[in-house]
Amino acid sequence: MNSITLALVALAATAAEAIFDIKSSAFCLVLRSGDTEIDGTVLGACHQGAMERSLCQTKLRLQDPAEPGTFFYHKVKSPYQPNANNIHGSVVFTLEGGNFQQDLLMKFQSPRDKNADLSISIFGGGQSFTAVNFDNDGKMHRWENGVQLYNWYICQIGYNYPGYPLSWKNGPGTELPQNPTCKKVEVVRVFVG
């Protein structure tokens, strides 16, 4: 009985992975903002814990030499084209170590404090992810209740989250986040190479 259960778990994990089985070309995520310190900077993976990263603002600009942790991918379901627009899938960061590579899928989680109306981008192991799309201008967005939303902010979250992680304002996006450090941004996909 145990071996049947293990076989079913392995099959389910394989099936879940196969759902989003096509990986796009590498791209950078560039911030657009009315704030000149943010506008034109790229997002990078910043450490959040064991096998966890977040998307954080860097000081790098698109024209600067590339650094590890600033390339991402979009995993979509076949038969879609991997670099196509308006296809939902997961943003992926490839974590590399001494002798391994692991794709970490992006999801959003809410901190348990004053930032309750925000969700923070987290790359972690497992198959759980938050679906995002890229429109015809390369801008990353999410669909909620049939509405295309661009509720992206860069916010100082607190001591548990180093740097300024990419945050999602929960809800329809008409109200500003409760956190006064939040700055509204657009997140634009720019393919590299």
Helices and strands as residue ranges (DSSP letters): H 2-19, E 22-23, E 27-32, E 41-49, E 52-61, E 73-76, E 90-96, E 101-109, E 118-124, E 133-134, E 140-144, E 147-149, E 152-154, E 166-169, E 183-184, E 186-191
